[in-house]
Amino acid sequence: RVAALTPAVFAAAAEGDAVAQGIVGNAAAALARGVAAVAKRLWPAGGVPRVVLGGGVLLSQGELREALRARVAPDTACTRPEVDGAVGAARLARRWHAGEA
């Protein structure tokens, strides 16, 4: 039931409501901490992490997406998915099975 409030929170944030903007900011900060933790595990020696910003809320709410981009490491490449997640997973599985991954 909390997820049903998502559109109202983003609408209020867009209208300048400080509490809603705080909720969006806190969500972006929490996501950025997750991105940093995963990047540290996948790229322990450094390098440029590539992060695909997927999911219904990130894809539909530009304010959250931009807030997240502003909070991740400056060298992190943030992109939108090129295909649906299931299609991408199938492609990766096919490449792995063929020895290409």
N, C-alpha and C positions, 0 to 999 in steps of 0.2 A: 504494500500500500504506500510505502514511502516513495517508491519509484514513480508513482502516479503524480507526485508533487514536482517532479523534475521540470516540466514545462513552466510551471508557475514560478519556480525559483529563478530560472533563466530569464523569464520575462521581467520579473521584478529587478533582477540584477541589471538588465539592459535599461531599465527605467531609472537606475541610480540608487536603488534601495541598498543601503550599506550592509544590512544583515545578509541579504541575498548575495551581494558581491563578496562578502566574507566567506560564505559557504562555497562559492565557486573558487575563490582563491585557495581555501583550505583543501578542496578536492584536487586542484591542480598541484599544490605542494605535496600532497600525499602521493599522487601519481608520479611526480618528479622524483620523489625518494625511491619509489619502486623501480623506475627507469634506471636511476643511478646504481641501485643494488644489483640489478640484472646486468647492466653494462660492466660493472666491476668484475662480475663472475665470468662473463663471456669474453671480455677484452682485458685480462689482468695486466698485460704489459702495455696497455694504452691502445692507441688506435682510434679510429673514428667510429663510434657506435652508430648503427643505422636502426632507427626505431620506426616501426609502422604504427601509426595512430589509427587504430580500428575500434569498432564497437559503435553501437547506436548513438550513445551520447556524444562521444568524441567526434563522430562524423557529422552529427546534426547540429552541434552547438559550437560555433566558431569561437565564442568567447572562452570556453573551457580549453579548446584546442590551442588557442593563442596564449592563454595563461600558462598552459603546460610548456609550450615551446619556450616561453620566456624564462622558465624555471629550470630547464635541463641544461646540461653543460653546453657551452657555446659551440663546441665542435660536433655536437650530436646532430646527425642528419635525420630530421623528422619528415616522414612522408605519409601519404594516405595509401591504403591498400590498392593495388592494381586490379585485383580480382577478389571475389568473395573468399573468406577464410577456408571454407571447405574445398574450394577449387585449388587454392594455393597449397593446402595440405596434400591433396591428391597429386599435384604436380611434383611436390618435393618427394613424396613416396615413390613416384614413378622414377624420378631421377636417382634416388637412393638405390632402388632396386636395379637400375641399369648401371650402377657403379659410377654415376656422374656427380654424386653429392659428397 
